[in-house]
Amino acid sequence: MKNLPTLRQLKFFVAVVDRLHFGKAAEACFVGQSALSAAIQELEETLGVALLERTRRSVVPTTIGLEIATRARALLRDAEDIVDIAAGAQDPTSGPLRLGVIPTIGPFLIPEVMPRLRAAFPGLRVYLREEQTKPILAQLESGQLDVAVIALPYQVEDVETLEIAEDPFFMVCPRGHRLDGRASACASDLEQEELLLLEDGHCMRDHALAVCALAGARRNIAFQGTSLQTLAQMVAGGLGITLAPRLAIEAGLLRGLDVCVAPIEGDRPARRIALAWRRTSWRKETFRLLAASLAESRFFSRSVDLAAATSDKD
């Protein structure tokens, strides 16, 4: 029988390919660099091919190394799924859960739901990671994450999604602005304004424009926020207007700021908050229970109180 590579060797090799650095790979794998190097050398000897090109300053995977790294990632994911199957057979709501969440949802939803999750699933250990949608889905595919909270619409592949709630958008403008006091705002109103957006990479940038039919809106490209909190401060400073989702407003994004809020006319322009996981995952029952718990958030069960949105009182 042929000698087969071990999962440990494959894990170390993939870590080096992903980071192109032995030291960083060793640190990520919680081993010494010499142990990691020895394991990869053993892997090359077992396979009979060179997987990495090493110089004094760099390390680069060979062509065959790249192909093997791709297959190794799939093997490692399958191995983790085997462990999940066994754990799920004992208790689907126990054990570690690596949860990804995007920045326009995490700071507002997670603090409110975590206490309830701990009470409902005391055996579940939730590890959080906040990233933008593209890296979140990449980490989900590679097995670095088990499940993620994302916003739709977004192009996803080999991922199952379960919608949790709609998250409507609202117009936010400074006090004294021409739109101040309006019961609602329409697309034609917004198209005439300096619309402050999140920087590229945030899916909410596209959502805000798409669902509000603002593809032709005049955009203030001189000011692009890195977060919803930054945009809110910019609006309060009189630099323009923005669109904010109900979730963030309900969580206190605008509290204490001298701004006003109005719904947007039309067919309830909104993004859709969803839970996403790999189609091959064996923890689907756990994820459905998690989605049900997230959907019970107080932010999704009522209409936003516009008067309270900017009040200093909770």
C-alpha positions in Angstrom: 0.0 0.0 0.0 1.3 3.4 -0.9 2.3 5.9 1.8 -0.4 8.5 2.1 0.0 12.1 3.3 -1.4 13.0 6.7 -3.9 15.6 7.4 -1.3 17.4 9.6 1.1 17.6 6.7 -1.6 18.9 4.3 -2.8 21.5 6.9 0.8 22.8 7.2 1.3 22.9 3.5 -2.0 24.8 2.8 -1.1 27.3 5.6 2.2 28.1 3.8 0.5 28.4 0.4 -2.1 30.8 1.8 0.5 33.0 3.5 3.6 32.5 1.4 5.7 32.6 4.6 6.9 29.7 6.8 7.0 31.8 10.0 3.4 33.1 9.6 2.2 29.7 8.6 3.8 28.1 11.7 2.3 30.8 13.9 -1.2 30.1 12.4 -0.8 26.4 13.0 0.5 26.9 16.6 3.7 25.0 15.9 7.4 25.8 15.6 8.8 26.7 12.2 11.2 23.8 12.2 8.3 21.3 12.9 6.3 22.8 10.1 9.2 22.7 7.6 9.9 19.1 8.5 6.3 18.1 7.9 6.2 19.7 4.5 9.5 18.1 3.6 8.0 14.7 4.6 5.0 15.5 2.4 7.2 16.2 -0.6 9.1 13.0 0.0 5.9 11.0 0.3 4.5 12.4 -2.9 7.8 12.5 -4.8 7.4 16.0 -6.1 8.5 19.5 -5.2 5.6 21.5 -3.8 7.4 24.7 -3.0 10.1 26.8 -4.5 12.2 28.1 -1.7 14.7 31.0 -1.7 16.3 32.9 1.2 13.7 35.6 0.8 10.5 34.0 -0.4 8.5 30.8 -0.8 6.3 30.1 -3.9 4.2 27.1 -4.6 5.0 25.1 -7.8 2.4 24.5 -10.4 1.7 21.0 -9.0 1.9 22.5 -5.5 -1.0 24.8 -6.3 -3.1 21.9 -7.7 -2.4 19.8 -4.6 -3.2 22.7 -2.3 -6.6 23.1 -3.9 -7.4 19.4 -3.3 -5.9 19.5 0.2 -8.3 22.2 1.2 -11.2 20.0 0.1 -9.8 17.1 2.0 -9.4 19.2 5.2 -13.0 20.5 4.8 -14.3 17.0 4.5 -12.3 15.9 7.6 -13.8 18.8 9.6 -17.3 17.7 8.3 -16.7 14.2 9.7 -16.0 15.7 13.1 -19.1 17.9 12.8 -21.2 14.8 11.8 -20.1 13.0 15.0 -20.7 16.1 17.2 -24.1 16.8 15.6 -25.2 13.2 16.2 -24.7 13.9 20.0 -26.0 17.4 20.2 -26.5 19.7 17.2 -26.4 22.8 19.5 -23.1 22.1 21.2 -19.4 22.6 20.4 -17.5 25.4 18.7 -19.2 27.5 16.0 -17.2 29.9 13.9 -19.6 32.7 12.9 -18.8 35.3 10.4 -20.7 38.6 10.2 -20.4 41.6 7.9 -19.5 45.1 9.4 -22.9 46.7 8.6 -24.7 44.0 10.6 -22.3 42.7 13.3 -21.9 45.8 15.6 -25.7 46.3 15.7 -27.2 42.8 15.8 -24.6 40.7 17.7 -24.6 42.5 21.0 -28.3 42.2 21.2 -28.6 38.5 20.3 -25.5 37.0 22.0 -27.0 36.9 25.5 -30.0 35.1 24.1 -27.9 32.6 22.1 -25.9 31.8 25.2 -29.1 31.2 27.2 -30.8 29.1 24.4 -27.7 27.1 23.5 -25.4 26.9 26.5 -23.3 24.2 25.0 -22.5 26.2 21.9 -19.3 28.2 21.8 -19.6 31.0 19.3 -16.4 32.5 17.9 -17.0 35.7 15.9 -15.2 37.1 12.9 -16.1 40.4 11.2 -15.2 40.8 7.6 -16.7 42.2 4.4 -18.9 39.9 2.3 -16.3 38.7 -0.2 -13.7 37.5 2.3 -16.5 36.1 4.6 -17.7 33.9 1.7 -14.1 32.9 0.9 -13.5 31.8 4.5 -16.8 30.0 4.5 -15.8 28.0 1.4 -12.3 27.2 2.7 -13.8 25.9 6.0 -12.3 28.7 8.2 -15.9 29.7 9.0 -18.9 27.4 9.7 -21.7 29.9 9.0 -22.1 33.6 8.3 -24.6 36.4 8.6 -24.6 38.3 5.3 -26.9 40.7 3.4 -28.7 39.8 0.1 -28.8 40.3 -2.8 -25.2 39.0 -3.3 -23.9 36.5 -5.8 -23.1 33.3 -3.9 -22.0 29.9 -5.1 -22.0 26.5 -3.4 -23.7 28.2 -0.4 -27.1 27.7 1.0 -28.9 30.8 2.5 -31.8 31.2 4.9 -33.3 34.6 5.1 -33.8 36.0 8.6 -35.5 39.4 8.0 -35.9 42.3 5.7 -33.9 45.4 6.7 -35.4 48.5 5.0 -33.4 51.6 4.2 -34.1 55.1 5.5 -32.9 58.5 4.4 -30.7 60.4 6.9 -30.0 64.1 6.4 -28.7 67.0 8.6 -31.1 69.1 10.6 -32.1 72.2 8.6 -31.6 70.4 5.3 -34.2 70.9 2.6 -35.5 67.3 3.2 -35.7 67.9 7.0 -39.3 67.3 8.2 -40.4 65.3 5.2 -42.7 62.4 6.0 -40.8 60.4 3.3 -38.2 60.8 0.6 -38.4 59.7 -3.0 -35.6 58.7 -5.4 -35.9 61.9 -7.3 -35.2 63.9 -4.1 -32.1 61.8 -3.3 -30.7 62.0 -6.8 -30.2 65.7 -6.4 -28.1 65.3 -3.2 -24.5 64.5 -2.3 -25.0 60.9 -1.4 -22.4 59.6 1.1 -21.6 56.0 0.6 -19.5 53.3 2.2 -16.2 52.7 0.4 -15.8 49.9 -2.2 -15.9 46.4 -0.8 -19.0 46.9 1.4 -22.0 45.2 -0.2 -24.3 47.8 1.4 -22.9 50.4 -1.0 -24.5 48.5 -3.9 -27.6 47.6 -1.9 -28.3 51.2 -1.0 -28.1 52.3 -4.7 -29.9 49.2 -6.2 -32.9 48.9 -3.9 -33.5 52.7 -4.0 -33.1 53.0 -7.8 -30.3 55.4 -7.3 -27.9 54.1 -10.0 -27.7 57.6 -11.5 -27.5 59.5 -8.2 -24.7 62.1 -7.8 -22.2 60.5 -5.5 -19.9 62.4 -3.2 -16.7 60.5 -4.1 -14.6 62.8 -2.0 -16.1 61.4 1.2 -16.6 57.6 1.4 -17.1 56.2 4.8 -15.3 53.1 6.2 -18.3 52.3 8.5 -21.9 53.3 9.1 -20.8 55.2 12.2 -18.5 57.3 10.1 -21.2 58.1 7.5 -23.6 59.1 10.3 -21.0 61.6 11.7 -20.4 63.0 8.2 -24.1 63.6 7.7 -24.3 65.3 11.1 -21.4 67.5 10.0 -23.4 68.7 7.0 -21.4 66.9 4.3 -24.4 65.3 2.6 -27.1 62.7 3.1 -26.9 58.9 3.4 -29.0 55.8 3.5 -29.0 53.7 6.7 -30.7 50.3 7.4 -33.3 50.0 10.0 -31.2 47.5 12.0 -28.5 50.1 12.6 -31.0 52.9 13.4 -32.8 50.8 15.9 -29.5 49.9 17.5 -28.7 53.5 18.2 -26.6 54.5 15.2 -28.0 58.1 15.1 -28.6 58.6 18.8 -27.4 62.0 19.9 -26.7 63.2 16.4 -28.3 66.4 15.0 -29.9 64.5 12.0 -33.4 63.6 10.8 -34.7 60.3 9.4 -37.4 59.5 6.9 -38.6 56.4 5.1 -38.0 56.0 1.4 -41.1 55.9 -0.9 -41.7 52.9 -3.0 -42.0 49.2 -2.6 -40.3 49.0 0.8 -36.7 49.3 -0.4 -34.6 46.9 1.7 -31.7 44.5 1.9 -32.4 41.0 3.2 -30.4 39.6 6.1 -29.6 35.9 5.8 -27.6 33.1 7.3 -25.2 31.3 4.8 -23.4 28.0 5.0 -21.7 25.5 2.8 -24.1 23.1 0.9 -22.0 20.2 2.1 -22.2 21.1 5.8 -23.7 18.6 8.2 -24.7 21.2 10.7 -27.7 22.5 8.9 -30.0 21.8 11.7 -27.8 23.9 14.0 -27.8 26.7 11.5 -31.6 26.7 11.2 -32.0 26.9 15.0 -29.5 29.8 15.0 -31.4 31.6 12.2 -34.7 31.2 14.1 -33.0 32.7 17.2 -31.6 35.6 15.2 -34.9 36.3 13.6 -36.4 36.9 17.1 -34.4 40.0 17.5 -36.4 43.0 18.7 -35.0 45.0 15.8 -36.9 42.9 13.3 -40.3 42.7 15.1 -41.3 46.4 14.9 -41.2 49.5 12.7 -38.5 52.0 13.5 -39.5 54.8 15.8 -38.1 57.9 13.9 -38.6 60.2 16.8 -36.5 58.0 19.1 -33.9 57.2 16.5 -31.9 60.4 17.3 -32.9 60.8 20.9 -30.4 60.4 23.7 -32.8 58.2 25.5 -32.9 54.4 25.0 
